[in-house]
Amino acid sequence: MSANTFVVLVTGANSGIGFAICCRLIDEFLATREATEKLCLIPTTRSQEKAEATVLRLQKHLEKFCQDVEKAEPGVAAQLKSRVVFEPELLDLCNILSVQRAAKRLRRKYARIDSAILNAGIGGWVGIDWVKAITQFFTQGMKFVTRPEYKIGSVGERSPVQFPRASDNEEANEANGKGDARKEPEMGAVFTANVFGHYLLVHYLMPLLSRPAGQEAGRVIWVGTLEAYKHTFSLDDFQGMRTSMAYESSKRLTDLLVMTANAPTSKPYTTSFFALDSTEPPSFASSTSLEEDLTPRKASLRASTRARSSTPNGRLGSRSSSPRRGSASSSSMTPPEMYSTHPGMVVTDIIALPHWLLIWAWTAVFYIARWCGSPWHNTQPYSGATAMTHLALAPKEQLDKFARGNASDIKWGSATNWRGNERVKITEVEGLYNDKGVPYSDEEREKFFQLGREVWKRMEDLRTEWENRLKDAGFDEGLA
């Protein structure tokens, strides 16, 4: 992998927001990076069939983008296509061994990952309470589509057992304790898919995401939700197995992790999470970064692509640094920055609607909400991918300037105005700051950071418990 290749991992890339993130990464990378730079996109899916279908659709998107540019600038399509490569990976976030194996493959194949966008997840919803929906529509107005109270969430959904089972050798497995579900504790399905699987993946990929001191580290971009409210999460139900709001609980947990990752109170536990193991020491190469407008529209993307393609050695505000390689211990490494984002409100298949007419009506309601002034009703997944793509590609200085401080200290939301013009927007994190970036009281913030400390402790305890459990059972992949 050459030093001028920008590597991005996107989980859950086969549909919805994940697929839109991949498409938007292609568009913005080709439009804003110099002609010598390449994009390596690693979309993850749970099956080979989905991986092949996803790559085929991404190739069609790339082809269309290049054809559109070709119309205005003949002869550039082939060069543009050669700058994007797809390297799909299989990953089941509900299966710890699948996470370990995927990380092992990635560590063998790549010297670094520049951005990891953690999008995959499940909603855990089983339907809609139509009586509540109609009542909220007539009594609460805009909250009907910004704080819906009518989703029916399943309660107590568990992840599949982690120990592999061999049906043709059950006696042997019984004898050595492998494959016996009674020997492992249950885990919440939504928690595992949305939080714990990603948490493990990032830890195992730390050698690829960290950089030697003096170099900008990789970025870990967690995709959350606008509905990660304070009341949805409780330490007493850490994995959300006793609530009908398991999805919202998992996203509040994500915010707590990300927003306290740099806090001194969390350091006793984040130190071990960000630590590098001693196996397979990586080599590192710095990559170029993007300096561009906040969220360019497609027209300006194509215009800038034409200008860049016609001047291969020219830049449109980009900056680069010469590649440096080497290896270093954990103490001298810079860990990745973690960011919290959300796509706003978009129409995807994460919650199934029983009829196309309802999907159409739901989409229409979202557009009406946008026209009435809601900044969050992006409606289309491509618009919902604005914040994630911006965080993956924009230079750190630009992000920090927008955040008026450290960019990892705010929650980034994808937003649009009533015309559909896309932008990023600060999002309220209850207990930390409001949607204007104004902090809560010192007392509330202290509670938030103390809760974050406890969350980090429990996540690290859970990680080490499962690693030891699998190792003792003979199912360790050698990454712990």
TAVEN-V73386 format. One record per backbone hydrogen bond with DSSP energy under -0.5 kcal/mol. CO is the residue of the C=O (numbers start at 1). NH is the residue of the N-H. Records with the same first field share a line. If there is no record, write none. Layout:
# TAVEN-V73386
CO: NH ; NH
This chain:
# TAVEN-V73386
2: 5
4: 6 ; 38
5: 7
6: 8 ; 40
7: 114 ; 115
8: 42
9: 117
10: 44
12: 15
15: 18 ; 19
16: 20
17: 21
18: 22
19: 23
20: 24
21: 25
22: 26
23: 27
24: 28
25: 29
26: 30
27: 31
28: 32
29: 32 ; 33
34: 37
38: 6 ; 40
39: 41 ; 85
40: 8 ; 42
41: 43 ; 87
42: 10
43: 89
44: 13
45: 91
47: 51
48: 52
49: 53
50: 54
51: 55
52: 56
53: 57
54: 58
55: 59
56: 60
57: 61
58: 62
59: 63
60: 64
61: 65
62: 66
63: 67
64: 68
65: 69
66: 70
67: 71
68: 72
69: 72 ; 73
73: 76
76: 80
77: 81
78: 82
80: 83
81: 84
83: 39
85: 41
89: 45
91: 93
92: 95
94: 96
95: 99
96: 100
97: 101
98: 102
99: 103
100: 104
101: 105
102: 106
103: 107
104: 108
105: 109
106: 110
114: 219
115: 9 ; 117
116: 118 ; 221
117: 11 ; 119
118: 223
124: 154
127: 152
128: 130
129: 133
130: 134
131: 135
132: 136
133: 137
134: 138
135: 139
136: 140
137: 141
140: 143
141: 144
142: 145 ; 146
143: 147
150: 129
151: 153
152: 126 ; 127
157: 189
165: 167
166: 169
167: 170
169: 173
170: 174
171: 175
172: 176
173: 177 ; 178
177: 180
179: 181
180: 183
181: 184
187: 159
188: 192
189: 193
190: 194
191: 195 ; 196
192: 197
195: 199
196: 200
197: 201
198: 202
199: 203
200: 204
201: 205
203: 206
205: 208 ; 209
206: 210
208: 113
209: 218
211: 334
212: 215
218: 337
219: 116 ; 221
220: 222 ; 339
221: 118
222: 224 ; 341
224: 343
225: 228
227: 229
229: 232
230: 233
234: 237
235: 238
237: 240
239: 191
245: 249
246: 250
247: 251
248: 252
249: 253
250: 254
251: 255
252: 256
253: 257
254: 258
255: 259
256: 260
258: 261
260: 263
263: 266 ; 267
264: 267
266: 269 ; 270
267: 271
269: 273
270: 274
271: 275
289: 319
290: 395
297: 301
298: 302
299: 303
300: 304
301: 305
302: 306
303: 307
304: 308
305: 309
306: 310
307: 311
308: 311
311: 314
315: 317
319: 289
326: 284
329: 332
330: 333
332: 213
333: 335
334: 211
337: 220
339: 222
340: 412
341: 224
342: 414
344: 346
345: 379
346: 348
348: 351
355: 358 ; 359
356: 360
357: 361
358: 362
359: 363
360: 364
361: 365
362: 366
363: 367
364: 368
365: 369
366: 370
367: 371
368: 372
369: 374
370: 373
375: 416
376: 345 ; 378
378: 380
379: 347
380: 383 ; 384
381: 385
383: 386
385: 389
386: 390
387: 391
388: 392
389: 393
390: 394
393: 290
395: 399
396: 400
397: 401
398: 402
399: 403
400: 404 ; 405
401: 404
405: 407
406: 409
407: 410
410: 340 ; 412
411: 427
412: 342
413: 425
415: 423
417: 420
421: 417
423: 415
425: 413
427: 411
429: 432 ; 433
432: 440
433: 429
434: 437
438: 434
441: 445
442: 446
443: 447
444: 448
445: 449
446: 450
447: 451
448: 452
449: 453
450: 454
451: 455
452: 456
453: 457
454: 458
455: 459
456: 460
457: 461
458: 462
459: 463
460: 464
461: 465
462: 466
463: 467
464: 468
465: 469
466: 470
467: 471
468: 472
469: 473
470: 475
471: 474
